[in-house]
């Protein structure tokens, strides 16, 4: 997946409000299994300076080999309902930094219930991987500070009632539990409950419009508490609207805007609040039968398991293009930019990270030997500037992969 593709996924996750839960068409019955092997070179896998990498016992230049298997399963149930499962599981092997060898798992499933009055979807997700080293650039704990496995579990449901066209009341709820394996990082373990309600309006000539209210309650259960003050955490209240539409046959877009109010919970606060306007926008343009361009931008309130901060305001922008050179060869290239400001920061992991900016350039190619066998290659360069020099870095990567689908 390209970095802009990941950015699009970030926008989707950050703004996971009530979806347009229209009558779901039964899933096509299919089972696709893909075996993949990837070899990747990073000039700075530690995502930090040479001195900081040495303190943490890391070799900055490294090679990583990742074999994996991916599945895409869809099946109708009883003619009206559907079940989909999409996921992958692999393992990272490093040539030099053996302590970073770790499983890499990501699975999402959706059960769609197409009922006579209301349509319901039930979603579940599970991810597990080594923390990104740029997110845990701490001195505290030395060598042991970098060995950390993040595990995130989610479960939720969306309900939408009414006819296929016209007004449809909607409601959704999601619970997330996220934790770290490293005892040094337990203070950023979190659980979050997100619930929302709204009214959607759908019409073929107008598009999909949704007005909603959403609340996210995040708590940090492994932090010390003061009697009578409750768990440390924060609440995010959002009021907003989203709109999506296919414009002709070549242009499709979606946009969401919210006003967000953030309230810190617990005994301590360092002041400051990211209250204000947030957004997410995604535009896909088919310029020609051979060229497709994606552009995405967002601003969101989110949090990281690796960074000792309660929450951050993240602004992200990206653009990438895919060009079909011939039936076998596809080229892609793009650029992304991310700007973060952190709130309620601590120094338990090392120097406090209060802000950062990351620029990324990337490009690649895919060669399809046939419908089942594909070869891929990509290169990229990322640079990060943060407060002070501890978290600054540049990294160049190159990767080769081969996949077999059956």
Residue pairs with C-beta under 8 A, 6 or more apart in sequence:
1 9
2 320
2 332
2 334
2 362
2 364
2 378
3 318
3 320
3 334
3 336
3 360
3 362
3 380
4 294
4 296
4 318
4 319
4 320
4 334
4 335
4 336
5 320
7 296
7 298
7 316
7 318
7 336
7 338
8 282
8 294
8 296
8 318
10 298
10 300
10 316
11 280
11 282
11 296
11 297
11 298
11 300
11 316
12 280
14 280
14 298
14 300
14 302
14 314
15 242
15 256
15 258
15 278
15 280
15 298
15 300
16 174
16 194
17 172
17 196
17 198
17 210
17 212
17 214
17 238
17 240
17 242
17 256
18 158
18 160
18 170
18 171
18 172
18 196
18 197
18 198
18 200
18 210
18 212
18 214
19 121
19 158
19 170
19 172
20 160
20 168
20 170
20 200
20 202
20 208
20 210
20 244
21 119
21 120
21 121
21 158
21 159
21 160
21 168
21 170
21 200
22 119
22 160
22 164
22 168
22 202
23 114
23 119
23 164
24 82
24 112
24 114
24 119
24 121
25 82
26 76
26 79
26 80
26 81
26 82
26 114
27 74
27 75
27 76
27 82
27 83
27 84
27 112
28 74
28 76
29 74
29 75
29 76
30 72
30 73
30 74
30 75
31 71
31 72
31 73
32 71
32 72
32 73
32 405
33 69
33 70
33 71
33 405
33 406
34 69
34 70
34 71
34 72
34 403
34 404
34 405
35 67
35 68
35 69
35 403
35 404
35 405
36 67
36 68
36 69
36 70
36 90
36 401
36 402
36 403
36 404
37 65
37 66
37 67
37 68
37 401
37 402
37 403
38 65
38 66
38 67
38 68
38 399
38 400
38 401
39 63
39 64
39 65
39 66
39 399
39 400
39 401
40 63
40 64
40 65
40 66
40 397
40 398
40 399
40 400
41 62
41 63
41 64
41 397
41 398
41 399
42 61
42 62
42 63
42 64
42 395
42 396
42 397
43 60
43 61
43 394
43 395
43 396
43 397
44 53
44 60
44 61
44 393
44 394
44 395
44 396
45 58
45 59
45 60
45 61
45 62
45 64
45 94
45 97
45 100
45 133
45 395
46 52
46 53
46 56
46 58
46 59
46 60
46 133
46 146
46 393
47 132
47 133
47 134
47 137
47 384
47 393
47 395
48 56
48 58
48 60
48 133
48 134
48 137
48 390
48 391
48 392
48 393
49 389
49 390
49 392
49 393
50 60
52 137
52 139
52 390
53 59
53 60
55 139
55 142
56 138
56 139
56 142
56 143
56 145
56 146
57 99
57 142
57 143
57 146
58 97
58 133
58 146
59 96
59 97
61 96
62 94
62 95
62 96
62 97
63 94
63 95
63 96
64 92
64 93
64 94
64 95
65 92
65 93
66 90
66 91
66 92
66 93
66 104
67 90
67 91
68 88
68 89
68 90
68 91
68 104
69 88
69 89
69 90
70 87
70 88
71 85
71 86
71 87
71 88
72 85
72 86
73 83
73 84
73 85
73 86
74 82
74 83
74 84
74 85
75 82
75 83
75 84
76 82
77 83
80 114
81 111
81 112
81 113
81 114
82 110
82 111
82 112
82 114
83 109
83 110
83 111
83 112
84 109
84 110
84 112
85 107
85 108
85 109
86 107
86 108
86 109
87 105
87 106
87 107
87 108
87 109
88 104
88 105
88 106
88 107
89 103
89 104
89 105
89 106
89 107
90 103
90 104
90 105
91 101
91 102
91 103
91 104
92 100
92 101
92 102
92 103
92 104
92 130
93 101
94 100
94 101
99 143
99 146
99 147
100 130
100 133
100 146
100 147
102 129
102 130
102 149
103 128
103 129
103 149
104 128
104 129
104 130
105 126
105 127
105 128
105 129
106 125
106 126
106 127
106 128
106 129
107 125
107 126
107 127
108 123
108 124
108 125
109 123
109 124
109 125
110 121
110 122
110 123
111 121
111 122
111 123
112 119
112 120
112 121
113 119
113 120
113 121
113 122
117 161
118 159
118 160
118 161
119 159
119 160
119 161
120 157
120 158
120 159
120 160
121 157
121 158
122 155
122 156
122 157
123 154
123 155
123 156
123 157
123 158
123 174
124 154
124 155
124 156
125 152
125 153
125 154
125 155
126 151
126 152
126 153
126 154
127 150
127 151
127 152
128 149
128 150
128 151
128 152
129 149
129 150
130 148
130 149
130 150
131 146
131 148
131 149
131 150
131 180
131 305
131 306
132 306
133 146
134 384
134 391
134 393
135 304
135 305
135 306
135 307
136 145
136 146
136 148
136 185
136 306
136 307
136 349
137 349
137 350
137 353
137 390
137 391
138 145
138 184
138 308
138 349
138 350
139 145
139 349
139 350
139 351
140 184
140 348
140 349
140 350
141 182
141 184
144 182
144 184
145 182
145 184
145 349
145 350
147 181
147 182
148 180
148 181
148 182
148 184
148 185
148 306
149 180
149 181
149 182
150 178
150 179
150 180
150 181
150 305
150 306
151 178
151 179
151 181
152 176
152 177
152 178
152 305
153 176
153 177
153 178
154 174
154 175
154 176
154 177
155 174
155 175
156 172
156 173
156 174
156 175
156 194
157 172
157 173
157 174
158 170
158 171
158 172
159 170
159 171
159 172
160 168
160 169
160 170
160 200
161 168
161 169
161 170
162 168
162 169
164 202
165 202
165 203
165 204
166 201
166 202
166 203
167 199
167 200
167 201
168 199
168 200
168 201
168 202
169 197
169 198
169 199
169 200
170 197
170 198
170 199
170 200
170 210
170 212
171 195
171 196
171 197
171 198
172 194
172 195
172 196
172 197
173 193
173 194
173 195
173 196
174 193
174 194
174 195
175 191
175 192
175 193
175 194
176 190
176 191
176 192
176 193
176 194
177 190
177 191
178 189
178 190
178 191
178 192
178 305
179 186
179 189
179 190
179 305
180 186
180 188
180 189
180 305
180 306
184 348
184 349
185 305
185 306
185 349
186 222
187 220
187 222
187 223
187 308
187 346
187 348
188 220
188 303
188 304
188 305
188 306
188 307
188 308
189 220
189 221
189 222
189 305
190 218
190 219
190 220
190 221
190 233
190 303
190 305
191 218
191 219
191 221
192 216
192 217
192 218
192 219
193 216
193 217
194 214
194 215
194 216
194 217
195 214
195 215
196 212
196 213
196 214
196 215
197 212
197 213
198 210
198 211
198 212
198 213
199 210
199 211
199 212
200 208
200 209
200 210
201 208
201 209
201 210
202 208
202 209
206 245
207 243
207 244
207 245
207 246
208 243
208 244
208 245
209 241
209 242
209 243
210 241
210 242
210 243
211 240
211 241
212 239
212 240
212 241
212 242
213 237
213 238
213 239
214 237
214 238
214 239
214 240
214 258
215 235
215 236
215 237
215 238
216 235
216 236
216 238
217 233
217 235
218 233
218 234
218 235
218 236
218 303
218 310
218 311
219 231
219 232
219 233
219 265
220 231
220 232
220 233
220 310
221 231
223 231
223 232
223 266
225 231
225 232
225 266
225 267
226 266
226 267
229 266
229 267
230 265
230 266
231 265
231 266
232 265
232 266
232 267
232 268
232 310
233 265
233 266
233 310
234 262
234 263
234 264
234 265
234 310
234 311
234 344
235 262
235 263
235 265
236 260
236 261
236 262
236 301
236 311
237 260
237 261
237 262
237 263
238 258
238 259
238 260
238 261
238 278
239 258
239 259
240 256
240 257
240 258
240 259
240 278
241 256
241 257
242 254
242 255
242 256
242 257
242 280
243 254
243 255
243 256
244 252
244 253
244 254
244 255
245 252
245 253
245 254
246 252
247 253
249 286
250 285
250 286
250 287
251 283
251 284
251 285
251 286
252 283
252 284
253 281
253 282
253 283
253 284
254 280
254 281
254 282
255 279
255 280
255 281
255 282
256 279
256 280
256 281
257 277
257 278
257 279
258 277
258 278
258 279
259 276
259 277
259 278
260 274
260 275
260 276
260 277
260 278
260 301
261 275
262 273
262 274
262 275
262 301
262 311
262 343
264 273
264 310
264 344
269 344
270 343
270 344
270 345
272 343
272 344
273 343
274 301
274 311
274 312
274 313
274 341
274 343
277 299
278 298
278 299
278 300
278 301
279 297
279 298
279 299
280 296
280 297
280 298
280 299
280 300
281 296
281 297
281 298
282 294
282 295
282 296
283 294
283 295
283 296
284 292
284 293
284 294
285 292
285 293
285 294
285 295
286 292
287 293
289 324
290 323
290 324
290 325
291 321
291 322
291 323
291 324
292 321
292 322
293 319
293 320
293 321
293 322
294 318
294 319
294 320
294 321
294 334
295 318
295 319
296 316
296 317
296 318
296 319
297 315
297 316
297 317
297 318
298 314
298 315
298 316
299 313
299 314
299 315
299 316
300 313
300 314
301 311
301 312
301 313
301 314
302 311
302 312
302 314
303 309
303 310
303 311
303 312
304 312
307 342
307 349
307 353
308 345
308 346
308 347
308 348
308 349
308 352
308 353
309 342
309 343
309 344
309 345
309 346
309 353
310 343
310 344
311 342
311 343
311 344
312 340
312 341
312 342
312 343
313 340
313 341
313 343
314 338
314 339
314 340
315 338
315 339
315 340
316 336
316 337
316 338
316 339
317 336
317 337
317 338
318 334
318 335
318 336
318 337
319 334
319 335
319 336
320 332
320 333
320 334
320 335
320 336
320 362
321 332
321 333
321 334
322 330
322 331
322 332
323 330
323 331
323 332
324 330
325 331
327 368
328 367
328 368
328 369
329 365
329 366
329 367
329 368
330 365
330 366
330 368
331 363
331 364
331 365
332 363
332 364
332 365
332 366
332 378
333 362
333 363
333 364
334 361
334 362
334 363
335 359
335 360
335 361
335 362
336 359
336 360
336 362
337 357
337 358
337 359
337 360
338 357
338 358
339 355
339 356
339 357
340 355
340 356
340 357
341 354
341 355
342 353
342 354
342 355
345 352
345 353
345 354
346 352
350 390
351 388
351 390
351 391
352 387
353 386
353 387
353 391
354 387
355 386
355 387
356 384
356 385
356 386
356 387
356 391
357 384
357 385
357 386
358 382
358 383
358 384
359 382
359 383
360 380
360 381
360 382
361 380
361 381
361 382
362 378
362 379
362 380
362 381
363 378
363 379
363 380
364 376
364 377
364 378
364 379
365 376
365 377
365 378
366 374
366 375
366 376
366 377
367 374
367 375
367 376
368 374
369 375
371 405
372 404
372 405
372 406
373 402
373 403
373 404
373 405
374 402
374 403
374 405
375 400
375 401
375 402
376 399
376 400
376 401
376 402
376 403
377 398
377 399
377 400
377 401
378 398
378 399
379 396
379 397
379 398
379 399
380 396
380 397
381 394
381 395
381 396
381 397
382 394
382 395
382 397
383 393
383 394
383 395
384 391
384 392
384 393
384 394
385 392
386 392
